[in-house]
């Protein structure tokens, strides 16, 4: 449901009850929370929008109007001419000077199909026009009483004629084209992320033989998209990028994106970028105040670091991937914050043990109780970040000068547990060696896959964890 963007109205349908009956109670509870509220102990975030081809089309009646020619079934190389077909639709003949009045009066009966003309010329009378009616609304080419009354008021003969309407590839929607091409009964809908001019797919195995056709259809039906790629393996590399295949269009994977009014440039094949995280990036930056210090441990190309710097925070940004580091530097210059961000190309653990420890040691020692500078550490590497939390054990020496200055950590993690918030908290506690009960908040970022959530746990590092006190 989340993946294909169904509306909350589906919660009342038999489909949802079927899903619920075959799903564990915690999973259903998570599903309900997305639409109706929150789970105790878990903040539910807004879902980020991404592009989909709709799961359903109009009413199944008169399928010919919404279906390409049946001969396209099994096509793997796109032939647009093969989608042509002619269907018979009802029309009413009217004088051209009253066409607008008729369209307004019969707006619920006139054909509303995007891309199709509602009014065509009358081949037999240049002073008349043919208004196409929706065949779903005109049963057996017979007008209803309300339609007849409208025509009578406009002095139009209440006669319905048949008109041969030619449909072409341009008249069909993406989902309709793919439903006609792929084998019957197989899933055809594919959500895709848009990254600048690139559409990023994650096709199922049964869709792979049609992948090049699918890619071309997406380009045809989505203005501005000139390249379609398909992920060919999961993100398991050191640098968090994945192998991909260009399915259609140009092979240029260097693109421009805009997120929260900030522009970024990147090579999508070499760095990690996920447009579904824009809301989360904005949420964290919203917590910062001018003058605060941000340590971004896994910075990528800068979606946390750059807006924080624009907010006049002091930013230390790090990424192990040399490509991400180079694009981070590029985007800092692009957004004119290169003098406000100190960038590093290090392992995350080394970054925490080196520049972060050094900066905290010097700044926290001088921090006074009345000063309001806050320190934030963002750790957005959900597959591994929780394992890095042990670095904070006795990271600093001495005593804290102010409990208010203790750094706040925002650490991301994946969970397949029935209670993901509890799971992430317990794993964080194990790494830190202390309890966070009553001292942390857990935020649901997004559903990554069935039974897999991405969460952010935020907490202020306890003084007895962060500081190694000298022996008496």
C-alpha positions in Angstrom: 0.0 0.0 0.0 2.7 2.5 0.9 4.8 1.6 -2.1 2.0 2.4 -4.6 0.6 5.5 -2.8 -2.9 4.2 -2.0 -5.2 6.6 -0.2 -6.5 6.2 3.3 -9.9 5.3 1.8 -8.5 1.8 1.1 -8.5 1.2 4.8 -12.2 0.6 4.6 -12.1 -1.8 1.7 -12.1 -5.5 1.4 -8.5 -5.3 0.0 -7.2 -3.8 3.3 -9.1 -6.4 5.4 -7.4 -9.1 3.3 -4.0 -7.6 3.9 -4.8 -7.2 7.6 -6.0 -10.8 8.0 -2.7 -12.1 6.5 -0.4 -9.7 8.4 0.8 -9.8 12.0 -0.9 -7.4 14.4 2.2 -5.1 14.9 2.6 -4.8 11.1 -1.1 -3.8 10.7 -0.7 -1.4 13.6 2.2 0.2 11.8 0.1 0.4 8.6 -2.8 2.1 10.4 -0.5 4.6 12.0 0.7 5.9 8.7 -2.8 7.2 8.1 -4.6 7.7 11.4 -2.1 8.7 14.0 1.0 7.5 15.8 2.2 4.4 17.6 3.0 4.8 21.3 6.7 5.6 21.7 7.1 6.1 18.0 6.8 9.4 16.0 5.4 8.8 12.6 6.8 11.0 9.9 5.2 12.3 6.7 5.7 10.1 3.7 7.8 11.6 1.0 6.2 11.7 -2.4 7.6 9.8 -5.3 6.4 9.1 -8.8 4.1 6.1 -9.6 2.2 4.8 -12.4 -1.4 4.4 -10.9 -2.5 0.9 -9.9 -6.0 1.3 -11.4 -7.6 3.0 -14.3 -11.2 3.9 -14.9 -14.2 1.7 -14.6 -13.7 -1.7 -16.3 -16.8 -1.1 -18.5 -16.1 -0.4 -22.1 -12.4 -1.5 -21.7 -11.8 -0.9 -25.4 -11.7 2.9 -24.7 -8.8 2.3 -22.2 -7.0 -0.6 -23.8 -4.5 -0.7 -26.7 -4.9 -3.2 -29.5 -4.7 -6.7 -28.1 -2.0 -7.7 -30.6 0.6 -5.7 -28.5 0.6 -8.5 -25.9 4.2 -9.8 -25.4 5.9 -6.9 -27.2 9.4 -6.3 -26.0 10.6 -3.7 -28.5 8.3 -0.7 -28.5 6.3 -0.2 -31.7 4.0 2.8 -31.2 2.0 2.1 -34.4 0.8 -1.2 -33.1 -1.2 0.5 -30.4 -3.7 2.0 -32.8 -7.3 0.9 -32.6 -10.7 2.3 -33.5 -13.6 2.3 -31.0 -17.2 3.4 -31.3 -18.3 6.2 -29.0 -21.6 8.1 -28.6 -21.8 11.7 -30.0 -24.3 14.5 -30.1 -24.5 16.8 -33.1 -24.8 20.5 -32.1 -24.3 23.9 -33.8 -20.8 25.2 -33.1 -22.0 28.4 -31.5 -23.6 26.5 -28.6 -20.8 24.0 -28.1 -19.4 25.7 -25.0 -22.8 26.0 -23.4 -23.4 22.3 -24.0 -20.0 21.3 -22.5 -20.8 23.3 -19.4 -24.3 21.8 -19.0 -23.2 18.2 -19.7 -19.8 18.3 -18.0 -20.5 15.1 -16.1 -21.6 13.2 -19.3 -19.1 14.5 -21.8 -15.9 12.4 -22.4 -13.2 13.6 -19.9 -10.4 11.4 -21.2 -7.1 13.3 -21.0 -5.5 13.6 -24.4 -8.7 13.1 -26.3 -10.7 15.8 -27.9 -14.2 16.2 -26.6 -15.4 18.1 -29.7 -14.6 17.1 -33.3 -15.7 18.5 -36.6 -18.8 17.1 -38.3 -17.8 15.7 -41.7 -21.2 16.4 -43.1 -21.8 19.9 -41.8 -19.1 22.6 -41.3 -21.5 24.7 -39.1 -21.9 21.8 -36.7 -19.7 19.9 -34.3 -19.9 16.5 -32.7 -19.6 16.4 -28.9 -18.2 13.0 -27.7 -20.0 11.6 -24.7 -18.6 9.2 -22.1 -19.7 5.7 -23.1 -19.7 4.8 -19.4 -22.4 7.3 -18.8 -24.5 6.7 -22.0 -25.8 3.1 -21.7 -26.5 1.5 -25.1 -26.2 4.9 -26.8 -29.4 6.1 -25.1 -29.6 9.5 -23.3 -31.0 9.7 -19.8 -33.8 12.0 -18.8 -31.5 14.7 -17.4 -29.4 14.8 -20.5 -32.5 15.0 -22.7 -33.8 17.9 -20.7 -30.5 19.8 -21.2 -30.6 19.3 -24.9 -34.2 20.4 -25.0 -33.3 23.7 -23.3 -30.6 24.3 -25.8 -32.8 23.3 -28.8 -30.6 20.4 -29.7 -32.2 17.2 -31.1 -31.8 14.5 -28.4 -30.3 12.1 -30.8 -27.2 10.0 -30.1 -25.1 8.9 -33.1 -22.1 6.5 -33.3 -18.7 7.9 -34.1 -15.5 5.9 -34.9 -12.8 7.3 -32.6 -9.2 6.4 -33.5 -7.0 5.8 -30.5 -3.2 5.9 -30.8 -0.2 5.3 -28.5 -0.4 8.9 -27.3 -3.9 8.4 -26.0 -3.0 5.6 -23.5 -1.6 6.0 -20.1 1.6 4.3 -18.9 -0.2 1.7 -16.8 -2.6 0.9 -19.6 0.2 0.3 -22.1 2.2 -1.9 -19.8 -1.0 -3.9 -18.8 -1.6 -4.6 -22.5 2.0 -5.6 -23.1 3.0 -7.8 -20.1 1.5 -11.3 -19.6 -2.0 -11.2 -18.2 -2.3 -11.6 -14.4 1.3 -10.3 -13.8 2.0 -7.1 -11.8 2.7 -4.2 -14.2 2.9 -1.2 -11.9 6.3 0.2 -11.1 6.9 3.1 -8.8 10.0 5.1 -9.7 12.1 7.8 -8.1 12.9 10.9 -10.1 16.4 12.3 -9.7 16.6 15.3 -12.0 16.2 13.9 -15.6 16.6 10.3 -14.4 13.9 7.9 -13.5 15.1 5.2 -11.2 13.3 1.8 -11.3 13.5 -1.3 -9.2 11.9 -3.9 -11.6 10.7 -7.4 -10.6 12.1 -10.5 -12.3 9.0 -11.0 -14.5 9.3 -7.5 -15.8 12.9 -7.7 -16.9 12.3 -9.1 -20.4 10.2 -5.9 -21.0 12.6 -3.5 -19.3 13.7 -1.5 -22.3 10.1 -1.1 -23.4 9.1 0.0 -19.9 11.9 2.5 -19.8 10.9 4.0 -23.1 7.2 4.3 -22.1 8.3 6.2 -18.9 10.3 8.6 -21.0 7.4 9.1 -23.4 4.8 9.7 -20.7 6.8 11.8 -18.2 8.1 15.2 -19.6 11.6 16.0 -18.5 12.7 12.5 -18.0 15.4 11.6 -20.6 17.1 8.6 -18.9 15.6 5.5 -17.2 17.8 3.2 -15.1 17.1 0.0 -13.2 18.8 -1.1 -10.0 20.6 -4.4 -10.6 21.7 -5.2 -7.0 21.1 -4.0 -3.5 23.2 -1.3 -1.8 25.9 -3.4 -0.2 29.1 -1.7 -1.3 31.4 0.3 1.0 30.3 3.5 -0.7 26.5 3.0 -0.7 26.1 3.1 -4.5 24.6 0.3 -6.6 25.1 -1.1 -10.0 22.5 0.1 -12.5 21.5 -0.5 -16.1 20.4 2.2 -18.4 17.1 1.0 -19.9 16.2 3.8 -22.2 17.3 7.3 -23.2 20.6 9.0 -22.8 23.4 7.5 -20.7 24.1 10.7 -18.9 23.9 10.0 -15.2 25.3 13.4 -14.0 22.1 15.3 -13.0 20.8 18.2 -11.1 18.2 18.0 -8.3 16.5 20.6 -6.0 15.6 19.7 -2.5 14.1 22.1 0.0 15.0 25.0 -2.3 18.6 24.0 -2.5 20.3 22.8 -5.7 22.6 19.8 -5.9 24.6 18.2 -8.7 25.7 14.6 -8.6 26.7 11.5 -10.6 23.8 9.2 -9.7 25.9 6.1 -10.6 28.7 6.9 -8.2 27.0 8.5 -5.1 24.0 7.8 -2.9 20.9 10.0 -3.4 17.4 9.2 -2.3 14.6 11.8 -3.0 12.4 10.1 -0.5 14.5 11.5 2.3 13.9 15.2 1.6 11.4 15.5 4.4 13.8 14.0 6.9 16.6 16.3 5.8 14.4 19.2 6.4 13.2 17.9 9.8 16.7 17.7 11.2 17.8 21.0 9.8 14.7 22.6 11.4 16.0 21.5 14.8 19.2 23.6 14.4 19.7 27.2 15.3 22.2 29.7 13.9 25.5 29.2 15.7 24.9 25.5 16.4 27.6 23.0 15.5 26.7 20.1 13.2 28.9 17.0 12.7 27.7 15.0 9.7 29.4 11.7 9.9 28.1 10.2 6.6 27.4 13.4 4.7 27.0 12.2 1.1 26.8 15.2 -1.2 25.5 17.4 1.6 21.7 17.3 2.1 22.1 17.9 5.8 25.4 19.9 5.8 24.6 22.5 3.1 21.2 23.7 4.4 22.7 23.7 7.9 25.5 26.0 6.7 23.0 28.2 5.0 21.3 28.5 8.4 24.6 29.9 9.7 25.6 26.7 11.6 29.2 25.6 12.0 29.4 22.4 9.9 31.9 19.5 9.9 30.9 17.1 7.0 32.6 13.7 6.2 32.1 10.9 3.7 34.3 7.9 3.0 33.4 7.7 -0.7 35.9 9.9 -2.6 33.2 10.6 -5.3 30.7 11.8 -2.6 33.4 13.9 -1.0 34.2 15.6 -4.4 30.5 16.3 -5.1 30.2 17.6 -1.5 32.9 20.1 -2.2 31.3 20.9 -5.6 27.9 21.5 -4.0 29.4 23.6 -1.3 30.8 26.0 -3.9 27.6 25.8 -5.9 25.6 27.0 -2.9 28.3 29.5 -1.8 28.9 27.8 1.6 32.4 26.4 0.9 33.9 28.7 3.6 31.4 27.6 6.2 31.8 23.8 5.9 34.9 21.8 6.9 34.8 18.7 4.7 36.6 15.4 5.3 37.2 12.2 3.3 37.6 9.7 6.2 36.1 6.5 7.6 33.2 7.5 9.9 34.9 6.0 13.0 38.1 7.9 12.3 36.1 11.1 11.8 34.5 10.7 15.2 37.7 9.8 17.0 39.6 12.6 15.2 38.0 15.9 14.2 34.8 15.4 16.2 36.6 14.6 19.4 39.1 17.4 18.9 36.3 20.0 18.3 34.2 18.8 21.2 37.1 18.8 23.6 38.0 22.4 22.8 34.5 23.8 22.6 32.8 22.0 25.5 35.6 22.9 27.9 34.9 26.6 27.2 31.2 26.3 27.1 29.4 28.2 29.9 26.0 27.4 31.4 24.3 30.5 29.9 25.6 29.8 26.4 23.0 28.3 24.1 25.2 26.6 21.5 24.0 23.1 20.7 26.0 20.3 19.2 24.4 17.8 16.8 25.8 14.6 15.4 24.0 13.1 12.4 24.7 9.5 11.5 22.7 8.6 8.4 24.0 5.2 7.4 21.0 3.1 8.4 22.6 -0.3 7.7 25.6 0.3 10.0 25.4 3.6 12.0 24.1 2.0 15.3 27.3 -0.1 15.4 29.4 3.2 15.4 27.7 4.4 18.7 30.3 2.6 20.8 32.8 5.3 19.7 31.1 7.7 22.2 32.1 5.6 25.2 34.6 7.8 27.0 35.3 9.8 23.9 36.3 12.8 26.0 38.3 13.1 29.2 37.5 15.1 32.3 34.2 16.4 33.5 31.4 18.2 31.5 31.4 21.9 32.2 27.7 22.1 31.3 25.1 19.3 31.0 23.2 21.5 28.5 26.2 21.3 26.1 26.2 17.5 25.8 25.9 16.6 22.0 22.7 15.3 20.6 23.0 12.3 18.3 20.5 11.6 15.4 21.3 8.0 14.4 19.5 6.1 11.7 18.8 2.4 11.5 16.8 -0.3 9.7 14.5 -2.7 11.6 12.5 -5.7 10.6 11.3 -6.2 14.2 7.6 -6.3 15.2 8.4 -3.3 17.5 10.9 -1.4 15.4 11.2 1.5 17.9 12.1 -0.8 20.8 14.5 -2.8 18.6 16.4 0.3 17.5 16.6 1.7 21.1 17.8 -1.6 22.5 20.5 -1.9 19.8 21.6 1.7 20.5 21.7 1.0 24.2 23.9 -2.1 23.6 26.4 0.0 21.6 26.5 2.8 24.2 26.5 0.5 27.2 23.7 2.4 29.0 20.0 2.7 29.1 18.2 5.4 27.1 14.8 4.8 28.6 13.1 8.2 29.0 16.1 9.9 27.4 15.5 9.3 23.7 12.9 9.7 21.0 12.4 7.5 18.0 11.0 8.7 14.7 9.7 6.6 11.8 11.3 8.0 8.6 9.8 5.7 6.0 8.9 2.1 5.1 11.7 0.7 3.0 10.2 -2.7 2.1 7.5 -5.0 3.5 8.3 -5.4 7.2 11.4 -3.2 7.0 11.4 0.3 8.5 13.9 3.1 8.5 14.0 5.0 11.9 15.9 7.8 13.5 16.7 7.6 17.2 17.7 10.9 18.8 19.3 11.3 22.2 21.7 13.5 24.2 24.8 11.5 25.0 24.8 10.8 28.7 27.8 12.4 30.5 28.8 9.1 32.1 29.1 7.6 28.6 30.8 10.5 26.9 33.4 11.4 29.6 36.2 9.3 31.0 36.6 10.7 34.5 40.2 10.7 35.9 41.1 8.2 38.6 41.1 9.5 42.1 
